Structures are given as C-alpha cells and as structure tokens.
Amino acid sequence: MKPEEAIGLLQHPGLGGSVVSTWADLGAGTGVFTTVLASVLARGSTVYAVDNNARSLEQVPSSSTVTIKTLRADFTSMDWKGPLLDGILMANSLHYVNDKYSVIRKLQSWLLPEGCFVLVEYDMDKANPWVPFPLPFSSMRALFGRAGYTSIERISTLPSIYNRSLIYSALIRK
C-alpha cells in the first residue's frame, strides 16, 4: 500500500492531537502504517512496531517527532511488558488470527481504560491465501460489540487492488 493511501485510512479527528500518547502497531511489517500513525501523534509520543519478521522490522523508518521502538514478537501469544497503551493499531493483521475474540480480550488488558483500537481490514468474508480469516466490517462490529465496545466508527474505505472488495478502517472505543 502506498503511504498516501495509508494516510487516508488513518485521518480522523479522534486520532493524534496534542497529548503525548503511547501506541502499539501490531503486525507492523515494514512500518507503512507505523509511519503514518507517528505522523498524526503528538511530538514526544511512542509507537511500538510489533512484528514476528525481523527483516521487516529492520525496514521500519524512524521519526523525528515520535519514538518508534521495534519489537520482534507474535502479538497473539506475547505478554506485553510495556506501559499501558492509549491505542492499538492493527492494519491488515487481524485477518491472520482465527480466534479473534480471545486475542481482542487479551489485547484489552494492554490498553488504558480509555484506550482504543484502530483497525484496517478487508471488507470481505471469503478467505484466500493472503486473508485466511477475513473480518468484514459487519463481523468486526459484532466481534468488538461482544468484547464490550460501543463506539465503532468507520473512518474510511479504499478499493483493494488485489480483489473486488474494499479496505476499511475503523476507530473502536468503549
């Protein structure tokens, strides 16, 4: 995905601002969304880029305004030892998780009480080799609703170049 496309998916008045915050980008890959997230957060904030691929993490760029820390780990099985988070970004990573509810419940314990999730996912329900456990928007709403979230807002959509579905982004709060 091109950075300008990623920017459009994360543009929301509820993200960023002037308050220093701490986030994790789970399944960060080479850092496309990590960099975009860093660009909307307040100066002095921290983003943990978490991925199980060391080579991908080596490509995560640094930021002049936000601290980006890379961490090689599988977010589905790791124990978080960092500070409680203001937010968790999951861009094209939750569709690799079969038991999404258990993972979401685990990740909730990493968040501050007012913390949020930001998701970027394919709005499709048919699996393929690249999206083994899809999470269409309607199913995502039900999943997070079951986990106690009441504010689930679509931020943006973008046509996918790989299939005939849309890519959506969502801001999820209690």
N, CA, C and O of each residue as an XYZ file, in Angstrom:
696
protein
N       0.837     -1.173      0.000
C       0.000      0.000      0.000
C       0.885      1.240      0.000
O       1.919      1.288      0.667
N       0.464      2.219     -0.747
C       1.211      3.470     -0.823
C       0.957      4.303      0.434
O      -0.146      4.287      0.980
N       1.988      5.034      0.896
C       1.795      5.841      2.114
C       0.620      6.808      2.036
O      -0.079      6.999      3.032
N       0.382      7.427      0.868
C      -0.731      8.371      0.768
C      -2.082      7.675      0.920
O      -3.042      8.286      1.390
N      -2.167      6.407      0.528
C      -3.393      5.643      0.742
C      -3.561      5.326      2.224
O      -4.660      5.415      2.770
N      -2.461      4.957      2.862
C      -2.495      4.652      4.293
C      -2.883      5.892      5.098
O      -3.615      5.791      6.083
N      -2.395      7.057      4.682
C      -2.737      8.303      5.380
C      -4.247      8.512      5.361
O      -4.846      8.856      6.380
N      -4.853      8.304      4.209
C      -6.297      8.475      4.104
C      -7.075      7.554      5.024
O      -8.154      7.915      5.493
N      -6.546      6.376      5.285
C      -7.235      5.417      6.142
C      -7.119      5.769      7.630
O      -7.903      5.287      8.448
N      -6.146      6.603      7.974
C      -5.962      6.950      9.396
C      -6.295      8.403      9.709
O      -6.021      8.863     10.818
N      -6.865      9.124      8.784
C      -7.230     10.511      9.057
C      -8.558     10.573      9.801
O      -9.621     10.287      9.249
N      -8.462     10.955     11.068
C      -9.649     11.051     11.917
C      -9.345     12.031     13.039
O      -8.256     11.984     13.611
N     -10.284     12.922     13.371
C     -10.024     13.893     14.437
C      -9.790     13.246     15.809
O      -9.196     13.865     16.691
N     -10.252     12.014     15.989
C     -10.054     11.319     17.256
C      -8.677     10.700     17.419
O      -8.351     10.190     18.491
N      -7.871     10.737     16.376
C      -6.502     10.202     16.450
C      -5.530     11.371     16.515
O      -5.729     12.406     15.879
N      -4.499     11.184     17.279
C      -3.472     12.222     17.353
C      -3.863     13.305     18.333
O      -4.387     13.031     19.412
N      -3.602     14.533     17.943
C      -3.872     15.655     18.830
C      -2.600     16.142     19.492
O      -1.496     15.886     19.010
N      -2.762     16.843     20.594
C      -1.616     17.478     21.243
C      -1.140     16.742     22.487
O      -0.154     17.150     23.103
N      -1.818     15.671     22.867
C      -1.445     14.922     24.069
C      -0.483     13.797     23.702
O      -0.758     13.010     22.796
N       0.644     13.723     24.408
C       1.616     12.647     24.192
C       0.947     11.315     24.520
O       0.273     11.189     25.543
N       1.131     10.332     23.661
C       0.477      9.048     23.846
C       1.418      7.906     23.480
O       2.477      8.108     22.884
N       0.998      6.702     23.854
C       1.769      5.501     23.581
C       0.875      4.500     22.866
O      -0.215      4.168     23.333
N       1.359      4.027     21.724
C       0.605      3.112     20.878
C       1.435      1.887     20.540
O       2.659      1.890     20.670
N       0.742      0.831     20.100
C       1.393     -0.331     19.505
C       0.776     -0.567     18.137
O      -0.443     -0.512     17.974
N       1.628     -0.829     17.158
C       1.194     -1.237     15.820
C       1.482     -2.725     15.730
O       2.633     -3.135     15.576
N       0.437     -3.528     15.828
C       0.594     -4.983     15.877
C       0.514     -5.561     14.479
O      -0.475     -5.374     13.770
N       1.574     -6.272     14.089
C       1.698     -6.747     12.720
C       2.211     -5.620     11.848
O       1.711     -5.404     10.744
N       3.195     -4.909     12.335
C       3.678     -3.670     11.712
C       4.348     -3.867     10.361
O       4.392     -2.936      9.557
N       4.866     -5.052     10.098
C       5.561     -5.275      8.825
C       6.713     -4.313      8.654
O       7.542     -4.169      9.553
N       6.776     -3.656      7.517
C       7.874     -2.718      7.223
C       7.579     -1.308      7.723
O       8.388     -0.401      7.525
N       6.442     -1.115      8.363
C       6.173      0.153      9.021
C       5.396      1.193      8.244
O       5.419      2.368      8.608
N       4.704      0.796      7.178
C       3.920      1.782      6.417
C       2.920      2.481      7.338
O       2.874      3.710      7.390
N       2.125      1.702      8.059
C       1.129      2.303      8.943
C       1.763      2.841     10.222
O       1.240      3.786     10.812
N       2.867      2.266     10.657
C       3.587      2.798     11.818
C       3.982      4.244     11.552
O       3.800      5.113     12.404
N       4.522      4.494     10.367
C       4.965      5.829      9.986
C       3.790      6.798      9.903
O       3.888      7.940     10.353
N       2.686      6.345      9.330
C       1.505      7.202      9.230
C       0.974      7.514     10.630
O       0.649      8.664     10.925
N       0.886      6.512     11.481
C       0.440      6.737     12.850
C       1.349      7.747     13.544
O       0.866      8.670     14.200
N       2.646      7.579     13.404
C       3.607      8.506     14.020
C       3.380      9.937     13.533
O       3.574     10.892     14.285
N       2.974     10.080     12.292
C       2.778     11.424     11.732
C       1.560     12.140     12.302
O       1.490     13.367     12.236
N       0.595     11.404     12.861
C      -0.591     12.056     13.422
C      -0.533     12.193     14.938
O      -1.348     12.908     15.521
N       0.415     11.522     15.587
C       0.524     11.600     17.039
C       1.300     12.846     17.462
O       2.073     13.408     16.685
N       1.080     13.259     18.695
C       1.768     14.428     19.245
C       3.270     14.160     19.373
O       3.700     13.031     19.607
N       4.050     15.227     19.212
C       5.506     15.161     19.398
C       5.785     14.574     20.788
O       5.163     14.964     21.776
N       6.723     13.639     20.844
C       7.083     13.003     22.108
C       6.349     11.705     22.375
O       6.640     11.030     23.363
N       5.405     11.338     21.520
C       4.675     10.080     21.674
C       5.588      8.904     21.331
O       6.695      9.092     20.828
N       5.113      7.699     21.606
C       5.863      6.474     21.330
C       4.969      5.493     20.590
O       3.795      5.327     20.921
N       5.548      4.844     19.579
C       4.855      3.770     18.868
C       5.744      2.533     18.925
O       6.910      2.578     18.532
N       5.191      1.433     19.414
C       5.873      0.141     19.389
C       5.444     -0.576     18.119
O       4.267     -0.899     17.959
N       6.375     -0.828     17.222
C       6.106     -1.577     15.997
C       6.405     -3.044     16.288
O       7.563     -3.421     16.467
N       5.372     -3.865     16.334
C       5.494     -5.268     16.720
C       5.238     -6.150     15.506
O       4.212     -6.021     14.839
N       6.169     -7.036     15.228
C       6.005     -7.980     14.128
C       6.900     -9.182     14.420
O       7.900     -9.058     15.127
N       6.543    -10.334     13.882
C       7.377    -11.522     14.103
C       8.440    -11.697     13.031
O       9.191    -12.672     13.066
N       8.522    -10.770     12.074
C       9.507    -10.853     10.998
C      10.603     -9.814     11.223
O      10.382     -8.615     11.051
N      11.783    -10.289     11.608
C      12.900     -9.390     11.922
C      13.317     -8.555     10.712
O      13.627     -7.373     10.860
N      13.329     -9.147      9.524
C      13.729     -8.393      8.323
C      12.766     -7.257      8.021
O      13.190     -6.175      7.614
N      11.493     -7.491      8.213
C      10.520     -6.413      8.019
C      10.760     -5.287      9.017
O      10.745     -4.112      8.649
N      10.981     -5.643     10.274
C      11.186     -4.622     11.299
C      12.433     -3.782     11.037
O      12.475     -2.611     11.417
N      13.448     -4.358     10.397
C      14.652     -3.597     10.067
C      14.353     -2.460      9.096
O      15.125     -1.506      9.003
N      13.235     -2.553      8.372
C      12.865     -1.534      7.389
C      11.952     -0.446      7.953
O      11.625      0.513      7.253
N      11.540     -0.589      9.210
C      10.667      0.421      9.810
C      11.460      1.712      9.966
O      12.483      1.729     10.650
N      10.997      2.801      9.338
C      11.743      4.057      9.429
C      11.624      4.697     10.807
O      10.709      4.396     11.574
N      12.554      5.571     11.096
C      12.483      6.328     12.339
C      11.654      7.583     12.094
O      11.271      7.879     10.962
N      11.385      8.308     13.158
C      10.607      9.540     13.084
C      11.364     10.630     13.830
O      12.035     10.352     14.824
N      11.261     11.845     13.365
C      11.932     12.957     14.040
C      11.095     13.506     15.191
O      11.601     14.289     15.995
N       9.830     13.113     15.288
C       8.957     13.675     16.320
C       8.417     12.649     17.309
O       8.001     13.006     18.411
N       8.421     11.379     16.922
C       7.849     10.306     17.737
C       8.894      9.204     17.869
O       9.606      8.905     16.910
N       8.986      8.609     19.035
C       9.879      7.479     19.237
C       9.223      6.222     18.686
O       8.108      5.876     19.076
N       9.911      5.541     17.780
C       9.418      4.270     17.249
C      10.352      3.174     17.732
O      11.546      3.180     17.433
N       9.796      2.240     18.478
C      10.563      1.110     19.014
C      10.070     -0.158     18.332
O       8.868     -0.422     18.296
N      10.991     -0.939     17.796
C      10.600     -2.193     17.158
C      10.714     -3.342     18.155
O      11.590     -3.358     19.020
N       9.819     -4.283     18.009
C       9.785     -5.429     18.904
C       9.401     -6.652     18.089
O       8.312     -6.719     17.520
N      10.317     -7.626     18.041
C      10.024     -8.858     17.315
C       9.253     -9.802     18.222
O       9.768    -10.290     19.228
N       8.005    -10.045     17.840
C       7.145    -10.915     18.637
C       5.886    -11.228     17.841
O       5.533    -10.523     16.895
N       5.222    -12.295     18.245
C       3.912    -12.650     17.720
C       2.886    -12.082     18.691
O       2.766    -12.568     19.816
N       2.151    -11.068     18.276
C       1.231    -10.382     19.184
C       0.135    -11.293     19.711
O      -0.484    -10.983     20.729
N      -0.118    -12.406     19.043
C      -1.181    -13.296     19.506
C      -0.758    -14.114     20.716
O      -1.608    -14.616     21.451
N       0.538    -14.252     20.929
C       0.993    -15.086     22.038
C       1.925    -14.360     23.015
O       2.271    -14.918     24.056
N       2.329    -13.155     22.703
C       3.279    -12.455     23.570
C       2.594    -11.892     24.816
O       1.386    -11.655     24.835
N       3.402    -11.687     25.845
C       2.959    -10.985     27.040
C       3.488     -9.563     26.940
O       4.689     -9.359     26.758
N       2.603     -8.575     27.058
C       3.010     -7.180     26.952
C       3.674     -6.747     28.249
O       3.091     -6.858     29.327
N       4.902     -6.251     28.131
C       5.650     -5.816     29.301
C       5.874     -4.301     29.295
O       6.534     -3.759     30.182
N       5.323     -3.633     28.295
C       5.467     -2.191     28.203
C       4.400     -1.470     29.004
O       3.625     -2.099     29.724
N       4.360     -0.139     28.879
C       3.339      0.639     29.590
C       1.953      0.385     28.992
O       1.828     -0.075     27.858
N       0.928      0.688     29.767
C      -0.412      0.592     29.220
C      -0.525      1.542     28.032
O       0.067      2.621     28.033
N      -1.276      1.142     27.035
C      -1.326      1.846     25.760
C      -2.572      2.712     25.624
O      -3.647      2.389     26.129
N      -2.383      3.823     24.921
C      -3.509      4.675     24.556
C      -4.260      4.089     23.364
O      -5.458      4.318     23.195
N      -3.539      3.331     22.542
C      -4.178      2.757     21.377
C      -3.403      1.605     20.790
O      -2.191      1.483     20.969
N      -4.130      0.764     20.087
C      -3.550     -0.364     19.357
C      -4.014     -0.268     17.916
O      -5.213     -0.247     17.637
N      -3.063     -0.209     17.013
C      -3.329     -0.221     15.579
C      -3.088     -1.633     15.059
O      -2.057     -2.245     15.337
N      -4.045     -2.131     14.311
C      -3.906     -3.440     13.678
C      -4.289     -3.267     12.220
O      -5.468     -3.314     11.868
N      -3.292     -3.068     11.377
C      -3.524     -2.831      9.949
C      -3.191     -4.100      9.173
O      -2.025     -4.469      9.032
N      -4.215     -4.752      8.680
C      -4.061     -5.987      7.913
C      -3.330     -7.070      8.703
O      -2.504     -7.801      8.157
N      -3.642     -7.164      9.979
C      -3.038     -8.216     10.795
C      -4.069     -9.105     11.470
O      -3.794    -10.283     11.703
N      -5.240     -8.584     11.790
C      -6.232     -9.402     12.491
C      -6.796    -10.497     11.596
O      -7.323    -11.491     12.097
N      -6.693    -10.330     10.268
C      -7.205    -11.387      9.389
C      -6.304    -12.620      9.358
O      -6.619    -13.592      8.670
N      -5.203    -12.600     10.081
C      -4.357    -13.787     10.239
C      -4.699    -14.567     11.509
O      -4.122    -15.624     11.765
N      -5.620    -14.055     12.287
C      -5.972    -14.647     13.578
C      -7.297    -15.382     13.448
O      -8.296    -14.799     13.026
N      -7.308    -16.656     13.809
C      -8.531    -17.434     13.755
C      -9.441    -17.101     14.941
O     -10.613    -16.777     14.752
N      -8.906    -17.180     16.155
C      -9.691    -16.904     17.358
C      -9.555    -15.419     17.729
O      -8.855    -15.063     18.677
N     -10.227    -14.581     16.974
C     -10.117    -13.136     17.141
C     -10.608    -12.666     18.514
O     -10.000    -11.786     19.123
N     -11.691    -13.244     18.992
C     -12.268    -12.797     20.262
C     -11.265    -12.972     21.406
O     -11.087    -12.057     22.211
N     -10.618    -14.118     21.486
C      -9.647    -14.347     22.557
C      -8.486    -13.361     22.473
O      -8.012    -12.865     23.495
N      -8.033    -13.080     21.263
C      -6.925    -12.137     21.089
C      -7.359    -10.729     21.480
O      -6.620    -10.026     22.169
N      -8.543    -10.312     21.050
C      -9.048     -8.979     21.404
C      -9.163     -8.853     22.920
O      -8.762     -7.835     23.484
N      -9.696     -9.855     23.575
C      -9.819     -9.821     25.045
C      -8.440     -9.696     25.692
O      -8.280     -8.956     26.663
N      -7.455    -10.404     25.172
C      -6.097    -10.307     25.707
C      -5.538     -8.901     25.496
O      -4.959     -8.312     26.409
N      -5.714     -8.372     24.290
C      -5.170     -7.050     23.967
C      -5.824     -5.949     24.788
O      -5.194     -4.925     25.054
N      -7.058     -6.137     25.190
C      -7.737     -5.147     26.032
C      -6.959     -4.879     27.311
O      -6.961     -3.757     27.817
N      -6.299     -5.893     27.830
C      -5.543     -5.721     29.072
C      -4.288     -4.873     28.866
O      -3.670     -4.446     29.841
N      -3.912     -4.629     27.642
C      -2.753     -3.787     27.335
C      -3.128     -2.310     27.265
O      -2.258     -1.440     27.270
N      -4.438     -2.033     27.199
C      -4.918     -0.667     26.999
C      -5.264      0.035     28.306
O      -5.686     -0.593     29.277
N      -5.075      1.344     28.308
C      -5.619      2.180     29.364
C      -7.152      2.091     29.291
O      -7.687      1.729     28.243
N      -7.868      2.412     30.378
C      -9.333      2.306     30.339
C      -9.973      3.075     29.182
O     -10.992      2.637     28.648
N      -9.400      4.205     28.790
C      -9.948      4.998     27.683
C      -9.261      4.687     26.355
O      -9.456      5.401     25.371
N      -8.460      3.625     26.326
C      -7.717      3.264     25.117
C      -8.627      2.795     23.992
O      -9.783      2.433     24.209
N      -8.076      2.810     22.788
C      -8.881      2.457     21.612
C      -8.116      1.507     20.693
O      -6.904      1.324     20.807
N      -8.865      0.924     19.796
C      -8.316      0.139     18.695
C      -8.539      0.911     17.408
O      -9.546      1.601     17.252
N      -7.594      0.790     16.487
C      -7.791      1.246     15.115
C      -7.500      0.042     14.238
O      -6.422     -0.547     14.316
N      -8.465     -0.321     13.403
C      -8.311     -1.474     12.514
C      -8.280     -1.027     11.068
O      -8.942     -0.063     10.683
N      -7.505     -1.740     10.278
C      -7.554     -1.642      8.822
C      -7.688     -3.084      8.344
O      -6.826     -3.923      8.607
N      -8.780     -3.357      7.639
C      -9.061     -4.728      7.204
C      -9.786     -4.731      5.868
O     -10.291     -3.704      5.414
N      -9.826     -5.898      5.252
C     -10.582     -6.099      4.016
C     -12.043     -6.355      4.363
O     -12.344     -7.157      5.247
N     -12.938     -5.684      3.677
C     -14.368     -5.870      3.899
C     -14.849     -7.008      3.006
O     -15.543     -6.792      2.012
N     -14.467     -8.209      3.380
C     -14.802     -9.406      2.607
C     -14.993    -10.561      3.565
O     -14.480    -10.539      4.684
N     -15.731    -11.572      3.129
C     -15.939    -12.716      4.004
C     -15.453    -14.034      3.430
O     -15.566    -15.073      4.081
N     -14.916    -14.005      2.227
C     -14.382    -15.221      1.629
C     -12.856    -15.257      1.816
O     -12.148    -14.338      1.405
N     -12.374    -16.319      2.433
C     -10.941    -16.455      2.700
C     -10.153    -16.689      1.420
O     -10.682    -17.184      0.425
N      -8.890    -16.327      1.466
C      -7.946    -16.637      0.397
C      -6.569    -16.806      1.046
O      -6.450    -16.595      2.253
N      -5.534    -17.174      0.302
C      -4.224    -17.407      0.931
C      -3.644    -16.190      1.641
O      -2.837    -16.350      2.557
N      -4.030    -14.979      1.246
C      -3.474    -13.755      1.833
C      -4.346    -13.221      2.958
O      -3.878    -12.443      3.790
N      -5.588    -13.625      2.991
C      -6.529    -13.218      4.037
C      -7.230    -14.495      4.523
O      -8.373    -14.761      4.152
N      -6.534    -15.281      5.355
C      -7.070    -16.593      5.721
C      -8.308    -16.548      6.621
O      -9.139    -17.455      6.566
N      -8.441    -15.505      7.449
C      -9.586    -15.396      8.354
C     -10.166    -13.983      8.237
O      -9.963    -13.153      9.123
N     -10.881    -13.713      7.154
C     -11.350    -12.348      6.894
C     -12.259    -11.801      7.992
O     -12.876    -12.551      8.748
N     -12.320    -10.480      8.057
C     -13.133     -9.801      9.055
C     -13.886     -8.644      8.397
O     -13.462     -7.491      8.486
N     -15.006     -8.956      7.734
C     -15.790     -7.873      7.134
C     -16.291     -6.917      8.219
O     -16.379     -7.278      9.393
N     -16.614     -5.708      7.805
C     -16.993     -4.661      8.751
C     -18.133     -5.111      9.662
O     -18.082     -4.871     10.868
N     -19.147     -5.751      9.116
C     -20.292     -6.172      9.940
C     -19.863     -7.176     11.012
O     -20.330     -7.101     12.148
N     -18.993     -8.099     10.669
C     -18.498     -9.078     11.649
C     -17.596     -8.418     12.678
O     -17.605     -8.794     13.850
N     -16.811     -7.427     12.239
C     -15.946     -6.693     13.167
C     -16.792     -5.965     14.202
O     -16.456     -5.962     15.386
N     -17.896     -5.344     13.762
C     -18.785     -4.643     14.701
C     -19.317     -5.622     15.757
O     -19.348     -5.303     16.945
N     -19.726     -6.791     15.322
C     -20.256     -7.796     16.247
C     -19.169     -8.289     17.201
O     -19.406     -8.438     18.400
N     -17.988     -8.536     16.667
C     -16.861     -9.011     17.485
C     -16.526     -8.023     18.598
O     -16.446     -8.401     19.767
N     -16.332     -6.760     18.235
C     -15.959     -5.770     19.242
C     -17.136     -5.419     20.148
O     -16.933     -5.080     21.314
N     -18.344     -5.493     19.636
C     -19.517     -5.309     20.486
C     -19.571     -6.373     21.567
O     -19.865     -6.076     22.725
N     -19.290     -7.601     21.193
C     -19.255     -8.718     22.149
C     -18.177     -8.500     23.207
O     -18.315     -8.944     24.346
N     -17.098     -7.811     22.820
C     -15.991     -7.540     23.744
C     -16.232     -6.281     24.583
O     -15.361     -5.874     25.352
N     -17.410     -5.664     24.436
C     -17.767     -4.534     25.287
C     -17.573     -3.162     24.691
O     -17.692     -2.162     25.398
N     -17.275     -3.086     23.402
C     -17.067     -1.793     22.755
C     -18.386     -1.291     22.173
O     -19.112     -2.035     21.515
N     -18.680     -0.025     22.426
C     -19.954      0.541     21.978
C     -19.783      1.598     20.900
O     -20.744      1.924     20.203
N     -18.591      2.136     20.747
C     -18.344      3.149     19.719
C     -17.453      2.541     18.642
O     -16.242      2.411     18.819
N     -18.067      2.175     17.536
C     -17.350      1.543     16.429
C     -17.653      2.370     15.186
O     -18.753      2.315     14.636
N     -16.661      3.130     14.760
C     -16.858      4.105     13.693
C     -15.966      3.804     12.491
O     -14.753      3.638     12.628
N     -16.575      3.736     11.331
C     -15.790      3.579     10.108
C     -15.092      4.914      9.836
O     -15.730      5.966      9.821
N     -13.785      4.858      9.624
C     -13.022      6.063      9.308
C     -13.049      6.318      7.809
O     -13.379      7.416      7.361
N     -12.699      5.293      7.037
C     -12.584      5.472      5.595
C     -12.627      4.114      4.906
O     -12.542      3.069      5.551
N     -12.761      4.151      3.588
C     -12.644      2.941      2.770
C     -11.771      3.252      1.564
O     -11.575      4.407      1.184
N     -11.260      2.189      0.984
C     -10.376      2.298     -0.170
C     -10.553      1.034     -0.998
O     -10.592     -0.058     -0.431
N     -10.662      1.141     -2.319
C     -10.764     -0.081     -3.129
C      -9.464     -0.891     -3.037
O      -8.369     -0.333     -3.101
N      -9.600     -2.181     -2.890
C      -8.436     -3.052     -2.870
C      -7.985     -3.338     -4.300
O      -8.817     -3.579     -5.175
N      -6.690     -3.313     -4.540
C      -6.183     -3.629     -5.875
C      -6.047     -5.134     -6.083
O      -5.825     -5.587     -7.206
N      -6.181     -5.918     -5.000
C      -5.981     -7.363     -5.101
C      -7.250     -8.158     -5.297
O      -7.198     -9.305     -5.740
N      -8.376     -7.579     -4.979
C      -9.635     -8.288     -5.181
C     -10.737     -7.257     -5.340
O     -10.462     -6.058     -5.406
N     -11.942     -7.696     -5.399
C     -13.047     -6.761     -5.647
C     -13.670     -6.235     -4.366
O     -14.813     -5.779     -4.387
N     -12.969     -6.284     -3.277
C     -13.516     -5.801     -2.017
C     -12.954     -4.420     -1.688
O     -12.101     -3.885     -2.397
N     -13.451     -3.875     -0.612
C     -12.928     -2.625     -0.089
C     -12.010     -2.905      1.089
O     -12.119     -3.941      1.745
N     -11.125     -1.990      1.343
C     -10.355     -1.972      2.580
C     -11.026     -0.907      3.439
O     -11.290      0.197      2.963
N     -11.304     -1.227      4.694
C     -11.909     -0.245      5.590
C     -10.982      0.030      6.765
O     -10.130     -0.787      7.113
N     -11.167      1.190      7.362
C     -10.507      1.495      8.625
C     -11.592      1.870      9.624
O     -12.630      2.419      9.257
N     -11.335      1.565     10.896
C     -12.330      1.807     11.935
C     -11.647      2.223     13.226
O     -10.556      1.757     13.555
N     -12.312      3.111     13.946
C     -11.899      3.549     15.280
C     -12.871      2.932     16.270
O     -14.084      3.092     16.134
N     -12.345      2.224     17.267
C     -13.160      1.434     18.173
C     -12.851      1.845     19.616
O     -11.710      1.772     20.071
N     -13.883      2.273     20.307
C     -13.743      2.731     21.701
C     -14.844      2.118     22.568
O     -15.875      1.673     22.062
N     -14.610      2.102     23.878
C     -15.621      1.609     24.828
C     -16.715      2.630     24.990
O     -17.661      2.407     25.746
